[in-house]
Structure formats: C-alpha cells, structure tokens
C-alpha cells in the first residue's frame, strides 16, 4: 500500500511505539488462549503491522480515496449502469436511528413503521410496473432475475408444464440474463437482433415453440432503443403459453411514461440503485425487487409484507401463508436500507416527478448523442432513449485507436469512461448514459473532450492515462491473481 502524498510505504514510515489508539487493559477474566483454541489455529508469531500515529493513518487512507472516481466527484457516463446523483437527504433518512437500530428478530408489533414503509414500496413498485404483486427480498438485479425465473419454474411445474425448458434471450441482452436462466434450470437460446437493436422477428419465430418458458427482454434495450415490436413479441410468446420477463435495468427511461405490465410483461425486476438513485458500486449492498402478474403471486418468495384490518391486531405483518411459495431467497428481509432510499426517492418525486426524471434522462442522452455522432458514429440511428452506443470502429481501422484507448484517456480529463465493448453486437462499443442529473454544461464539456481525444495522436492514446497513480495494469491477471501483500 503506497501513501499517495509522499510515495512512501506505510511500513517504511512505521516507527516502534507509535500508536493511533491505546486500548484499556482487559478486565474480563478469560481462560488462557491455549485452552480456548487448538494449537494449530494459533499464529506462531505476532503479525507484522506498521506502527503509526493517527494523522498518518488518516492521511494515507484519505489520499487513497482521492484516487477513486465517484458520482460525487466526477461525471460518470457509465452506460447500462445509470450512475446518477445520490440525494443526500435519502442517505440521512436511511441512517435514522429508528431504521438502522431495528433488529430483524423484533416482534412485528414493534416494527410497524418499517413494515408500513416496505408495504408502501411494494405498492409503488407495482403501480410503476403495471404488475400487481411484488417481492422485495432479492438482493440485486441479477438476483431478482434469478428469483423471477424460479417463480416461473415453480409456476410451470405446478401447472403440469415441466416440458417448458427454453428461455429465449436477445443477443444484445445483459450477460446476467442467460446466466440466470441457466442457474434456474432452463436452456438458453439466443435470438438475433438487427443493427437497429430490435429483435430479429424471423429468427425469433424460428426459435419460438411450445417448449418456451420465458422470453427475457430488456426494454428499452442495451443499445438505447425502445423495442418497436414489443406488443407483437409478447402476444406471440403468450399464444405459445410462455411468459414475458422484463429486465428492468433501464426503467430510468420510461418511469411514468410506459409500464411493462401494459406492454406484455408478466414479471420484471428493478435496480433501485439505478432507477431510484441508491448508492451504486463497491460490491453492494444492493436490492432487486421483482413484480409479477397475478397468476404468479402464489409463487413469490415468502414472506411478503401484508396488511390486515386494525381489528385483527398489528396492521402490517410478514405473510408466510402461501403454500406454493418458492421460499426465502435472502436472509431476513433483504437489504432494507436500499429500499428505504428508494421509498424516499419515489415520495420526493411523486408520479409527475418520476415522469420528468425519465423525460430529462432521454433528453440528455439525445443531446449528447447529437454532439458525439459526428465523430463517433452511432449505428442505431439518430434517436435513443436513456443511453446510446457509439462505435470507435472507424478510428481503430484508420488510426489504430480503440475504445479502450479513449476510455483510458478520459481519466486524464477527470471523466469516468463510458461502458466499453458492450454490447458485443456493436464493434468497439462506447455505451454512454448521461442520466437526468447532469447539466448541459457538463455534457458539452464531455463531448468536447471526446472530440479532442479523437484528434490526438495514437501514440499518446496508447499510453493513457498519464496522470493516474497506475496507468494500464494487467486487469485480467490482477483479478485472478491479486497481490495482497505490501510491496514497493
């Protein structure tokens, strides 16, 4: 670990006797360690740790934090991941003692406020999706996908249709879609898409048969296009007895405008950190609530938050009564803190405000597209929803400059890179999503920086970034064989 301020290792500036804190002597009588733990579990020697004063420790980790990018410090046009501003009042609300001090084993009578909040979240998510039943348990978007597919599996088994083993997935879908289908016990079949990003209906019909269980589709899709044939696709899937699954990752484009249940979805998941502005990244915690059609309600994970008349006792309760439930998919009741943030976001905006969120997100994306398309072509056309996918293919062919070069060089100008090389249907892809929370000035500056980068020399770009502590590590090796020791 290197101190960014003076480039010395913590171990190099360690001095015997320095302490950041001094613990009081233990006044609890305990047995000798040898009587409590087996000898094989005891360290042979004291661990080698740096001895530092508190200011040195604080400076070291504060300086390390400045090497990171975040939505609070930089523009983050990370397509498909919707990295937008996290309102600080939502953070404060989720940190209130009456919320964070609750214990999951408390009696229901003592947590009525929390249960009421979660019940309201279920209601809001159902209304926004156009689907009547909800589970808040899943812990992330991909976990929501998996949970919904387990629900579908239970539904078909219960109805004597175990032969339905096929899940159709467009080739520009999120990679979690086929993975979730496989984990749920289904066979994944890829459906081709056109250069416009829309489903290839000829290929779709060729692969649609009576063994279909689910068609998984992201709408708007990963190239930022609202599927123009979604009603037709849903009708044909339903005619064959299958279910429509809506990957809700891109709900930020259609809030208050279009509801998945209205255009044929039988189930969907939400990413609250994308759509409802919870913290995003760092490995979690997340949440991935699902909403489903009425016929799928009995199979939802148990419990769900339910409401009874006041005369029956505590008004809100955890309902375990469904005998067809797939069971619990998450310890306790999921990541409640994320759901509290989603509640605050929804209540802050209201129905009209949520619609304006999507309208502004679409406007910002189309404005940025109009600034970028002249030097980074957008194969999907002149218009998009919340995001668009530009291509550096021409730059690579003519000058050897890749999407990776552009992404790395953006770091030198204080911008996080767009998503690159996804979807794979677009060569040298740069997927940009500005979100609704960015100003026109920020978008203009970003577009101008992108243009400047495309005019720079390939040699300069191949070595970028030039201003960061580390330039281009071997990311694959670093992930698979991390070095977890202090070294120079």
Backbone torsions as a table, in degrees:
resi	resn	phi	psi	omega
1	UNK	NA	128.6	-174.0
2	UNK	-111.4	134.5	176.2
3	UNK	-76.0	116.7	-174.5
4	UNK	-66.3	-21.9	-173.5
5	UNK	-78.5	-41.8	-175.5
6	UNK	-127.4	8.3	173.8
7	UNK	58.8	28.7	175.0
8	UNK	-110.2	144.0	175.9
9	UNK	-68.5	147.5	176.6
10	UNK	-55.3	-35.5	-178.6
11	UNK	-71.6	-26.6	179.4
12	UNK	-72.5	-31.0	-178.6
13	UNK	-96.9	5.3	177.3
14	UNK	-69.6	138.3	176.1
15	UNK	-132.3	133.0	-178.9
16	UNK	-55.2	133.2	176.0
17	UNK	96.2	-13.5	178.3
18	UNK	-74.5	139.9	-178.2
19	UNK	-140.1	144.7	172.5
20	UNK	-89.0	-20.5	178.0
21	UNK	-158.6	159.6	176.2
22	UNK	-126.7	120.0	-178.0
23	UNK	-85.1	142.5	176.8
24	UNK	-69.5	157.5	177.9
25	UNK	-63.1	143.7	-180.0
26	UNK	-70.9	127.2	-179.7
27	UNK	-108.0	14.6	178.5
28	UNK	-101.7	118.1	179.6
29	UNK	-62.4	128.9	178.2
30	UNK	-133.6	158.0	176.0
31	UNK	-72.5	157.1	173.9
32	UNK	-55.1	144.6	-178.4
33	UNK	-54.7	-37.1	-177.3
34	UNK	-60.8	-25.5	178.7
35	UNK	-84.3	-17.4	-176.4
36	UNK	-97.8	-31.1	-175.8
37	UNK	-126.7	145.3	176.3
38	UNK	-66.4	149.3	-176.3
39	UNK	-57.5	-34.3	-178.0
40	UNK	-65.2	-19.4	-178.4
41	UNK	-91.7	-4.7	-177.1
42	UNK	-92.6	139.3	177.5
43	UNK	-70.7	143.1	-179.1
44	UNK	-75.2	-24.0	-178.8
45	UNK	-147.1	165.2	178.7
46	UNK	-66.8	136.4	-179.5
47	UNK	-63.6	143.8	179.4
48	UNK	-80.8	109.8	180.0
49	UNK	-128.0	146.0	177.6
50	UNK	-68.9	145.7	178.2
51	UNK	-107.8	111.2	-170.5
52	UNK	-138.4	152.7	173.3
53	UNK	-80.0	160.0	-176.7
54	UNK	-56.8	-43.9	179.5
55	UNK	-57.6	-36.8	179.5
56	UNK	-66.5	-40.7	179.3
57	UNK	-66.1	-46.3	-178.9
58	UNK	-61.4	-45.8	-179.3
59	UNK	-62.8	-41.2	-178.5
60	UNK	-59.4	-51.3	-176.0
61	UNK	-75.5	-29.7	174.4
62	UNK	-65.9	-42.8	177.8
63	UNK	-64.9	-37.8	175.7
64	UNK	-61.1	-39.7	-177.4
65	UNK	-64.4	-28.5	-179.8
66	UNK	-72.8	-12.2	177.0
67	UNK	-80.7	-13.2	-178.4
68	UNK	-88.5	153.7	169.6
69	UNK	-102.3	149.4	179.5
70	UNK	-153.0	166.9	177.8
71	UNK	-67.9	-16.7	177.7
72	UNK	-85.2	-14.4	-175.9
73	UNK	-119.8	-20.6	-173.9
74	UNK	-145.0	158.3	169.9
75	UNK	-72.5	134.8	-167.0
76	UNK	-130.3	71.8	-174.8
77	UNK	-79.7	52.5	-171.7
78	UNK	-82.4	95.1	-176.6
79	UNK	-56.0	141.8	179.9
80	UNK	79.2	-18.2	-176.3
81	UNK	-105.1	-10.1	172.1
82	UNK	48.1	68.0	179.6
83	UNK	-92.6	90.8	-178.0
84	UNK	-115.6	171.7	-177.6
85	UNK	-55.0	137.4	175.4
86	UNK	-101.0	106.3	-178.5
87	UNK	-55.1	129.9	-174.0
88	UNK	-71.4	-26.6	178.6
89	UNK	-68.5	-28.3	175.0
90	UNK	-66.8	-36.9	176.9
91	UNK	-64.3	-41.8	179.8
92	UNK	-65.8	-41.0	-179.7
93	UNK	-62.8	-42.0	-178.7
94	UNK	-69.9	-13.7	-179.3
95	UNK	-101.5	4.5	179.9
96	UNK	-61.1	141.2	-178.5
97	UNK	-54.7	-38.1	-179.4
98	UNK	-65.4	-11.6	177.1
99	UNK	-104.1	-53.0	-173.7
100	UNK	-74.5	-20.0	-178.2
101	UNK	-89.2	-1.0	177.8
102	UNK	-70.1	150.8	177.9
103	UNK	-115.6	136.8	-176.1
104	UNK	-63.9	-15.8	178.8
105	UNK	-95.8	6.2	177.6
106	UNK	-64.4	150.9	174.3
107	UNK	-61.2	147.2	-179.4
108	UNK	-57.7	-33.6	-178.6
109	UNK	-61.2	-25.1	-175.8
110	UNK	-95.3	-0.7	-179.6
111	UNK	-128.7	34.8	-177.4
112	UNK	-62.1	-36.4	179.5
113	UNK	-62.8	-45.2	178.9
114	UNK	-65.9	-42.7	179.5
115	UNK	-63.9	-36.6	177.1
116	UNK	-64.0	-43.4	179.0
117	UNK	-60.4	-46.1	-179.1
118	UNK	-65.9	-37.1	177.2
119	UNK	-61.6	-41.9	178.2
120	UNK	-64.7	-39.2	177.6
121	UNK	-60.0	-44.1	176.5
122	UNK	-56.7	-46.6	-179.6
123	UNK	-61.0	-45.0	-178.6
124	UNK	-63.2	-44.6	-178.1
125	UNK	-65.0	-36.9	176.8
126	UNK	-64.0	-44.6	-178.9
127	UNK	-64.3	-42.7	-178.4
128	UNK	-66.5	-35.3	-177.3
129	UNK	-86.0	-22.3	-173.9
130	UNK	77.0	20.1	178.5
131	UNK	-122.0	141.1	-164.9
132	UNK	-87.1	-12.6	-174.2
133	UNK	-128.1	147.7	-171.5
134	UNK	-142.5	145.8	168.3
135	UNK	-126.1	132.8	-179.9
136	UNK	-98.0	2.3	-171.1
137	UNK	-69.4	-43.4	-171.7
138	UNK	-53.2	145.6	-169.8
139	UNK	-96.1	-1.3	179.3
140	UNK	-169.8	168.7	-179.3
141	UNK	-57.7	-47.9	179.9
142	UNK	-64.2	-35.1	177.1
143	UNK	-67.5	-34.4	174.7
144	UNK	-64.1	-42.8	175.6
145	UNK	-55.8	-51.0	-177.6
146	UNK	-60.8	-42.9	-179.9
147	UNK	-62.4	-44.6	179.7
148	UNK	-62.8	-37.8	179.1
149	UNK	-71.0	-33.2	172.5
150	UNK	-63.7	-40.2	176.6
151	UNK	-60.2	-44.9	178.6
152	UNK	-61.9	-42.0	179.6
153	UNK	-60.6	-45.1	179.8
154	UNK	-65.0	-38.5	179.4
155	UNK	-61.7	-48.1	-178.6
156	UNK	-67.8	-38.8	178.8
157	UNK	-64.4	-41.9	-178.8
158	UNK	-66.1	-27.0	-178.6
159	UNK	-100.6	18.1	175.2
160	UNK	67.2	31.6	-178.6
161	UNK	-123.0	46.9	-178.9
162	UNK	-65.6	-13.1	179.1
163	UNK	-71.6	-12.6	-179.6
164	UNK	-80.5	97.6	-174.6
165	UNK	-120.4	-0.2	-172.1
166	UNK	-101.4	130.3	173.8
167	UNK	-117.6	122.3	178.9
168	UNK	-92.3	133.5	-177.3
169	UNK	-137.0	124.6	176.4
170	UNK	-60.9	152.6	-175.4
171	UNK	-73.3	-9.3	176.7
172	UNK	-104.4	16.8	-178.1
173	UNK	-74.2	164.0	171.5
174	UNK	-61.3	142.4	-177.2
175	UNK	-62.2	-21.4	178.8
176	UNK	-68.8	-23.7	-177.4
177	UNK	-59.9	-57.6	178.7
178	UNK	-64.2	-32.5	178.7
179	UNK	-65.5	-43.7	178.6
180	UNK	-63.0	-41.5	179.6
181	UNK	-61.3	-43.7	180.0
182	UNK	-64.8	-41.8	-179.7
183	UNK	-66.5	-27.6	179.2
184	UNK	-84.7	0.6	175.5
185	UNK	93.5	14.4	-179.9
186	UNK	-100.9	162.2	173.0
187	UNK	-96.4	127.5	-178.2
188	UNK	-91.4	131.4	176.4
189	UNK	-122.2	124.8	-177.2
190	UNK	-84.3	134.2	176.6
191	UNK	-107.8	132.5	-178.5
192	UNK	-69.7	153.0	171.4
193	UNK	-120.3	160.8	179.7
194	UNK	-86.5	169.7	178.7
195	UNK	-60.0	-25.2	177.0
196	UNK	-72.0	-12.3	-177.1
197	UNK	96.3	-13.5	-179.5
198	UNK	-76.4	157.7	178.8
199	UNK	-64.9	136.5	173.5
200	UNK	-76.0	101.9	-173.2
201	UNK	-63.4	-31.5	178.5
202	UNK	-65.2	-45.6	178.8
203	UNK	-68.2	-37.9	177.9
204	UNK	-58.8	-48.6	-178.3
205	UNK	-68.1	-28.8	178.8
206	UNK	-67.3	-31.5	-175.3
207	UNK	-101.9	-4.6	178.3
208	UNK	-85.8	122.7	177.7
209	UNK	-147.3	-171.3	-174.7
210	UNK	-76.5	-0.5	176.4
211	UNK	-95.4	1.8	-178.7
212	UNK	-67.8	135.9	172.3
213	UNK	-101.7	-52.7	-172.7
214	UNK	-144.0	141.5	165.2
215	UNK	-106.1	118.4	179.9
216	UNK	-98.1	122.9	-178.8
217	UNK	-140.1	141.3	173.2
218	UNK	-98.4	126.0	-176.8
219	UNK	-146.4	114.0	1.2
220	UNK	-60.3	152.9	-172.2
221	UNK	-87.9	-174.5	-171.2
222	UNK	-74.2	-9.7	173.0
223	UNK	-101.1	11.4	173.7
224	UNK	80.8	26.4	-178.4
225	UNK	-116.5	133.2	172.7
226	UNK	-76.8	124.0	-175.5
227	UNK	-59.9	110.6	-175.4
228	UNK	-70.0	-17.1	-176.4
229	UNK	-107.0	19.9	-171.5
230	UNK	-60.5	-39.8	179.5
231	UNK	-64.9	-40.2	179.2
232	UNK	-67.0	-42.2	178.9
233	UNK	-62.4	-47.8	-179.1
234	UNK	-60.4	-42.3	-179.1
235	UNK	-62.6	-40.9	-178.1
236	UNK	-72.6	-36.5	176.1
237	UNK	-65.0	-45.8	179.9
238	UNK	-64.4	-36.2	179.1
239	UNK	-62.9	-27.7	177.8
240	UNK	-90.5	1.8	178.1
241	UNK	88.3	7.7	-179.2
242	UNK	-89.3	176.5	179.0
243	UNK	-114.4	150.3	175.8
244	UNK	-102.6	124.9	176.4
245	UNK	-108.7	130.1	179.2
246	UNK	-106.9	112.6	172.0
247	UNK	-69.4	110.6	-172.3
248	UNK	-85.6	18.8	-177.1
249	UNK	-60.1	-27.5	-173.7
250	UNK	-109.2	28.0	178.7
251	UNK	-62.6	-19.3	180.0
252	UNK	-59.7	-16.3	-178.7
253	UNK	-90.4	-15.5	-170.4
254	UNK	-131.3	11.0	-179.9
255	UNK	-55.6	128.0	176.8
256	UNK	71.1	3.2	-178.6
257	UNK	-113.0	-48.8	-178.4
258	UNK	-140.1	137.4	-178.1
259	UNK	-111.2	128.0	-179.3
260	UNK	-53.3	-38.7	178.7
261	UNK	-62.1	-29.2	-180.0
262	UNK	-77.7	-27.1	177.5
263	UNK	-102.8	19.5	166.1
264	UNK	114.0	-2.6	-179.3
265	UNK	-71.7	140.0	174.1
266	UNK	-98.9	-18.9	179.6
267	UNK	-160.3	152.6	177.9
268	UNK	-155.8	160.8	169.5
269	UNK	-116.0	160.7	173.1
270	UNK	-112.6	152.2	165.0
271	UNK	-111.4	93.1	-176.5
272	UNK	-58.0	-30.5	179.9
273	UNK	-69.9	-23.5	175.9
274	UNK	-89.5	-57.6	-172.1
275	UNK	-74.5	-40.3	-173.1
276	UNK	-113.3	19.8	162.9
277	UNK	66.2	38.5	170.2
278	UNK	-81.5	167.3	175.7
279	UNK	-57.2	146.3	-173.0
280	UNK	-133.7	135.6	173.9
281	UNK	100.4	178.6	178.9
282	UNK	74.3	12.9	176.8
283	UNK	86.7	6.4	175.2
284	UNK	118.3	-172.4	1.0
285	UNK	-75.1	155.5	177.7
286	UNK	-126.5	-168.7	174.1
287	UNK	-154.9	152.5	-179.4
288	UNK	-145.0	60.9	-177.9
289	UNK	-56.3	150.7	176.4
290	UNK	-122.6	147.8	171.5
291	UNK	-121.0	143.4	-174.9
292	UNK	-139.3	163.5	176.8
293	UNK	-68.5	162.6	-176.5
294	UNK	-56.7	-39.8	-177.4
295	UNK	-66.8	-16.3	179.4
296	UNK	-98.0	-8.2	-177.0
297	UNK	-52.1	-45.0	-175.9
298	UNK	-61.0	-18.7	-173.3
299	UNK	-97.7	-1.9	-179.7
300	UNK	-59.6	153.4	175.6
301	UNK	-56.2	144.9	175.8
302	UNK	-104.7	143.4	2.5
303	UNK	-91.9	166.0	165.7
304	UNK	-113.1	156.5	177.8
305	UNK	-79.8	128.0	-178.1
306	UNK	-126.4	167.5	-177.1
307	UNK	-129.2	135.1	177.4
308	UNK	-121.8	167.2	177.7
309	UNK	-67.7	149.5	-175.6
310	UNK	-59.1	-27.9	-178.0
311	UNK	-70.1	-14.7	-177.8
312	UNK	-92.1	2.2	-178.7
313	UNK	118.7	-148.4	179.5
314	UNK	-55.6	131.3	-171.6
315	UNK	-66.4	-40.6	-178.1
316	UNK	-110.7	142.3	-177.0
317	UNK	-153.9	165.0	176.4
318	UNK	-92.4	119.2	-171.9
319	UNK	-97.0	114.0	178.4
320	UNK	-105.6	12.4	-164.0
321	UNK	-74.9	-20.8	-175.9
322	UNK	-66.8	124.8	179.4
323	UNK	-82.2	-8.5	-179.2
324	UNK	-105.9	3.7	-178.2
325	UNK	-58.9	146.1	175.5
326	UNK	-74.8	-4.9	179.0
327	UNK	93.2	-177.1	-178.2
328	UNK	-73.6	138.4	176.9
329	UNK	-115.1	0.6	-177.8
330	UNK	-152.0	143.0	177.5
331	UNK	-60.5	143.3	-177.8
332	UNK	51.6	-123.3	-176.1
333	UNK	-123.5	32.2	178.2
334	UNK	86.7	-170.3	-177.5
335	UNK	-88.9	86.4	-170.8
336	UNK	-64.6	-34.7	-179.3
337	UNK	-58.4	-36.4	177.6
338	UNK	-68.0	-38.2	180.0
339	UNK	-69.7	-32.9	175.3
340	UNK	-62.9	-42.6	177.8
341	UNK	-61.9	-41.6	178.7
342	UNK	-63.3	-41.0	177.2
343	UNK	-58.4	-47.0	-179.2
344	UNK	-62.5	-40.7	-178.6
345	UNK	-64.9	-45.7	-178.9
346	UNK	-65.3	-44.7	-179.6
347	UNK	-66.9	-34.6	-179.9
348	UNK	-64.6	-38.9	-175.3
349	UNK	-89.0	-40.1	-174.1
350	UNK	70.4	175.0	-176.1
351	UNK	-57.7	-47.3	-178.5
352	UNK	-67.2	-37.6	179.4
353	UNK	-66.2	-39.2	177.8
354	UNK	-63.3	-38.6	176.7
355	UNK	-62.7	-41.5	179.0
356	UNK	-65.2	-33.5	174.9
357	UNK	-55.2	-50.4	-177.8
358	UNK	-68.2	-40.6	179.3
359	UNK	-60.4	-41.5	179.9
360	UNK	-70.9	-37.3	177.8
361	UNK	-62.0	-42.8	179.1
362	UNK	-67.9	-40.7	178.5
363	UNK	-61.7	-47.4	-179.5
364	UNK	-61.1	-42.8	-179.3
365	UNK	-64.0	-42.5	180.0
366	UNK	-69.3	-34.5	176.6
367	UNK	-64.5	-46.5	179.9
368	UNK	-64.5	-39.9	176.3
369	UNK	-56.6	-44.4	-177.9
370	UNK	-64.5	-27.8	178.9
371	UNK	-81.4	-27.2	-170.9
372	UNK	-97.0	-31.5	-168.3
373	UNK	-60.2	-21.5	-176.6
374	UNK	-72.7	-26.2	179.9
375	UNK	-120.9	-13.5	172.0
376	UNK	-130.5	96.9	-174.0
377	UNK	-57.1	145.4	176.8
378	UNK	-113.1	99.7	-172.9
379	UNK	-58.4	-25.7	-175.1
380	UNK	-82.1	-1.5	172.1
381	UNK	118.1	-164.9	-171.4
382	UNK	-87.4	-14.0	-175.6
383	UNK	-131.7	154.4	178.6
384	UNK	-146.4	178.0	172.3
385	UNK	-96.1	-110.2	-174.7
386	UNK	-85.1	-16.2	-175.3
387	UNK	-151.1	166.7	174.6
388	UNK	-144.5	161.9	-179.8
389	UNK	-119.5	109.6	175.0
390	UNK	-87.7	164.9	-178.2
391	UNK	-129.8	131.6	175.1
392	UNK	-96.5	19.2	-177.4
393	UNK	-57.5	-44.3	-178.2
394	UNK	-63.9	-42.5	177.9
395	UNK	-61.2	-40.5	-179.9
396	UNK	-66.1	-42.6	-178.5
397	UNK	-66.5	-43.8	-172.8
398	UNK	-86.7	-32.4	-172.8
399	UNK	-131.8	-1.3	179.4
400	UNK	76.2	15.7	179.4
401	UNK	-93.2	126.4	-175.2
402	UNK	-104.8	169.1	174.1
403	UNK	-59.2	-36.4	177.7
404	UNK	-63.1	-41.5	178.1
405	UNK	-59.3	-44.4	179.9
406	UNK	-64.0	-43.9	-179.2
407	UNK	-60.9	-44.0	-179.0
408	UNK	-68.6	-37.9	-178.9
409	UNK	-68.5	-32.1	178.2
410	UNK	-57.0	-30.5	179.8
411	UNK	-61.4	-33.7	179.4
412	UNK	-65.4	-23.8	-178.8
413	UNK	-99.5	5.8	176.6
414	UNK	84.1	23.5	177.0
415	UNK	-117.9	137.9	168.5
416	UNK	-72.3	149.3	-178.8
417	UNK	-75.8	153.9	167.6
418	UNK	-65.0	168.3	170.4
419	UNK	-64.2	133.8	-179.8
420	UNK	-119.7	154.2	177.7
421	UNK	60.5	24.4	173.2
422	UNK	-146.3	135.5	-2.6
423	UNK	-73.7	157.3	-176.0
424	UNK	-72.4	-8.0	177.7
425	UNK	-73.9	-13.0	177.4
426	UNK	-112.3	118.7	-179.4
427	UNK	-67.3	139.1	179.9
428	UNK	49.9	51.8	-173.3
429	UNK	-72.8	139.9	168.1
430	UNK	-128.5	105.6	-176.0
431	UNK	-94.6	115.5	-173.7
432	UNK	-111.1	130.4	174.7
433	UNK	-134.5	101.3	-176.1
434	UNK	-75.4	-21.8	-176.5
435	UNK	67.3	171.7	-176.5
436	UNK	-81.5	-10.7	-172.0
437	UNK	-91.9	1.5	-179.7
438	UNK	-98.7	147.2	-178.1
439	UNK	-85.1	163.3	176.2
440	UNK	-60.6	-38.1	180.0
441	UNK	-61.3	-41.1	178.1
442	UNK	-64.5	-43.1	-179.4
443	UNK	-65.3	-40.2	178.3
444	UNK	-62.8	-45.6	-179.1
445	UNK	-63.8	-39.6	179.5
446	UNK	-65.6	-44.5	179.5
447	UNK	-61.8	-42.2	179.8
448	UNK	-65.8	-36.3	177.3
449	UNK	-66.9	-43.6	176.8
450	UNK	-57.2	-45.1	179.6
451	UNK	-62.4	-43.6	178.9
452	UNK	-58.7	-42.1	-179.2
453	UNK	-62.8	-41.5	-178.8
454	UNK	-66.8	-15.8	178.6
455	UNK	-94.3	-8.8	-177.1
456	UNK	-78.2	166.1	-176.5
457	UNK	-72.2	143.3	177.6
458	UNK	-56.4	-36.8	-178.3
459	UNK	-62.6	-42.3	177.6
460	UNK	-63.5	-42.5	-176.5
461	UNK	-70.7	-34.9	-178.8
462	UNK	-63.9	-24.7	-177.9
463	UNK	-99.1	-3.8	-178.2
464	UNK	-68.9	152.9	2.9
465	UNK	-81.7	154.6	-176.5
466	UNK	-106.7	-11.4	-172.8
467	UNK	-112.1	-0.8	-177.1
468	UNK	-93.7	160.3	-178.2
469	UNK	-62.3	-34.9	176.7
470	UNK	-125.7	138.4	-175.6
471	UNK	-92.6	-79.6	-177.0
472	UNK	-129.9	83.3	177.4
473	UNK	-69.4	161.3	172.1
474	UNK	-76.6	95.0	-170.2
475	UNK	-67.1	-35.0	-179.6
476	UNK	-66.4	-47.9	179.5
477	UNK	-65.7	-38.9	179.8
478	UNK	-61.8	-36.1	-179.9
479	UNK	-74.3	-38.5	-174.9
480	UNK	-87.9	-29.0	-178.8
481	UNK	-133.7	65.4	-178.0
482	UNK	-65.1	144.1	174.7
483	UNK	-94.5	109.2	-173.4
484	UNK	-108.2	44.2	178.2
485	UNK	-134.1	163.7	176.6
486	UNK	-83.1	125.4	-179.6
487	UNK	-155.0	159.1	-175.8
488	UNK	-79.6	NA	NA
